[in-house]
């Protein structure tokens, strides 16, 4: 274990995790020495998961960022580590710094951003799950997933005839149309699609984006798959470039999005004329 005024690093054997906790903002040797200590643990425990708790500080000076990218990340890759987790508060004032690191880290590692250690470990160890961009051949399976989820999960919050109309509209052709102008992802478990979600520009804007079509198979809900989808979307370039992200949320989805750090747009918590609740996150 390593501990200083600025950080604490330890290996957690039961999870095969090197946990690096920043206590406060650090620079130069105060920053690099704890990082080197974590690297030594990662070298000792090959193929372990690296989790950085950034809730108390992560702001880097330019020299430390360059050192991290040019020296630390190549050394980290040699350890066999494949997963890097960031523990972040639901509302963070270091989003820009984390986004900068995410873009660089995800070139060689799977990045998981979450609000707790346990959540990252659970997602990291979901080895049977695969997340990838949608393919044309997925369209029917995604359509079936959406229709099933609406019929089971959403019908309790809306009139049945309204949901029946929505189910009819969620065709494979509609899925492919959505995938044509968004980054559309699917979650697979043993080659079966069990979740989906998309992100795209908000009315063509460069600095605003929207999340769409976030669904999890009702049989798989409550197992972190929704958070996995959100983590994927919030690591996408459309999210990272945006200053504001909007979700046209169903009534059913609102509690989940609140947990993910989104809030009611303009303070309006009632459905609009499209029977949706507009939610947003500002960065």
N, C-alpha and C positions, 0 to 999 in steps of 0.2 A: 504494500500500500504506500501511496505517496500523499503527503498533505503539506500545504503551505498556507500562507495568509490568503492566497488568491484562488486556490483550487485543491480538490481532493480527487485522487484516482484510486480505484480498487478493482480487483478481479472478483466477480461473483460466480463461483463455480457452478452452482445449480443451474444457472441460465447460460453459462459460457459467455459471459458479458464482461467487457472492460467498461466500467462506468466512470466517466470524467465529469465532475461537478465543478462548474465555475462558481466561486463564492462572490466574486466581484470583478469588475473590469480590470484587465491586466495587459501590460505591454512589454515588448522586448524579452529580456530574460525571465521576467515574472510571468510572462505568457508562455514562452518556449520551454522552460524547464518542466512545468507540469505536463505539457504535451509530449515531451520526450519520455517522461516517466510512463505515460499511458502507452506510448509506442513500445517501450520495453516489455510491458505486460502483454501487449498484443503479439509481440515476437515470441514470447514465452508460451503463450496459449494460442496456438495456430488456429485459424479459421473461427476465431471468436467474433462476437458482435461488438461493435463500438457504439456506445451511447453517450452523447454529450448533453448534459443538463445545462441549458443556456438561460434558465429563468432568472438568474441573478447577474447576468452579464456575459456579453460575447463580443462586444464592439472591438474590432481590430484596427490598428493603425496600418497604413499602407505597407510598411516594411514587413509586418507580421503576416499580412495576407499573402504577399509575394513569397515569403519563407514557407508558409503553409502549402501553397500551390506547387512551388518548385521543388521543395525538399520533403516535407512531411507526407503529402499524398502519395508520391512514388514509393516512399518507404513503407507506408501503410499497406499499399497494394501487395508488397512482397510478403506480408504476414499471412496472406490468405483470407483476410477479412473481406466479406462481401456485402455486409449490411452496416450502414451508418444511420443511427437514429438521433434526432434532435428532440429533446423535451422542451416544449415552449408553453408559455401561458396562452390562454385562449385569446387574449388581446395583447399583442406584443409591440413594443416600440423599437425592436431591432429587426423588423421584417426585412429591411433592405440588406442588412448584413447577412442574415440567414439565406436570403434568396441568392446572394452572390456566391456563398459557399455551396448551396444546393446545386446551382448550375454547373459548378466545377466538379463537385463530388460525384454527381450522378453519371459522369462520363465513365466511371469505373466501378461504382458501388450502387447498390440499391439504397435509396434514401427514404426514411420513414420519419415524418414529422407528426408528433402527437403531444398530448398534454400530460402523459404519465409514462413512467418506466414500464409498468405492467402492460400497457397497451402496445408499446413498441415491441416488447418481447413476444407477445402473443402474435402480432402481425409478422414478425421476423421468422417465427417458427412455423408459420402456416405454409409448410413446404409443398403441400398438395395444391396450393392456390397459385395461379398464374394470372398476371394482368398484362394485357396487350391491346394494341389498337384493333378495332373491328376489321373483319374481312367480309367481302361480299357474301361469302358462303355462310356467315353467321346470322344473316338477316332474319331468317325464319325463327331460329332459336331465340334471338333477342326479342322479336315480336311476341313469341309465345310467353317469354318471361314477363314482359311488360303487361300483357293481358292477364296473366295469372295473378300478378301482384295487385293490379287494379281491382280485380274481382274479389280478392281476399282482404287486402289491407286497406284499400281506399274507399270501398263501398260503405264502410261504417260511418264515414264522415260526409258523404254526399248522397243526393237522391239516386236511386237505383237506375232510373232511366237516363240520367246524365252520364253515369259511369258506363252504361251499356253503349251509348253513343261514342264515348271515348275509346272503349275497347274495340269497336268496329274500325275506328280511325287509325289504330296502332298496327298498321300492316307492315310486312317486310319492306314494301316500297317506301313507306314513310320513314322507316329506320334508315334505309340507305340514303334517302334525301337528307336527313339530319346529319348523317355521317359525311356527306359531301361537302359541308361547309363548317364542320366542327372537328375537333379532335375527340373521337368517340372511342371509349375504352370498354373492354369486357373483362370480367373476372371468371376464370374457369377453375373448376375443381374436378380433377380426373377427366378432363376434356369436356365437361358439362358446363355450360354458361349459367352462372348463378347470380350474376350482378352486372350492372352496366352504368355508365355515366358519361356525359359529354361536356366539353367546354368550348366556347367560341367567342368571337368578338361581340360586344354589345352594340348592335346596330352599326357595325362596321368601324367602331372606334378603336384606336390604337391603345388607349390607356384605360379602357373599360372592357370587362368581359362578363359573360354569363355562364352559369352552370345549368345543364339541362338533363332530362331523361335519366335521373338517378333512381335506380330500382334494385332491390335485393329480393331474391326468391324468398317468399314467406317462410319456407321451411328452414332457411339459413339465417334468418334475421336474429339479431342479438348476439352475434358471434364475431363482431368486429369487421365484417365485410363492408358495411357502409362507410366506416372510417377508412378502410383500405382504399375504397373508391375515392373518397374525398382527398386522402393523402396523395393519390395519383393525380387527381385533377389540380390540386394545389402545388404540384411540382411541374406542371405543364407550362410551356412558354407563354400561353395565353394568360395564365394566372400570374406568372412572374413579372410580366411586363405591365400588368394592370395596376392602377391606383384604386380602382373600385371594382368589386365583383358583385353581380346581382343574381339572385335565384328567384325565378317564378315558382314559388313553393306551393305544394298542396297543403291543405289543412293537416293532413296526416303527417307530413314531413317536418312541420314547424318545430316540434320539440327537439328533433335530431339536429336541425340546423342551428338552433339556439345553442346547443351543446358544442357545436363546432365553431362558435365565435361569431355567427352572423346575427344581425339584429333587424328589426322592422324598419323598412325604408320609410323615412319621414314620420316614424313613430306610428304608422298605421298598421294595426294588427288584425283588421277585418278583411275578408276576401273582397277583391275588386269585381268588376263586371264579367271577368273571365273566370271567376270563382277561384282565383289564386291570391296568395299573400306574397307581396314583394318583399324580399329580404336582401340584405347587402352586408358587405364587409369592406371597410375602407382601410387602405394600407399607406 
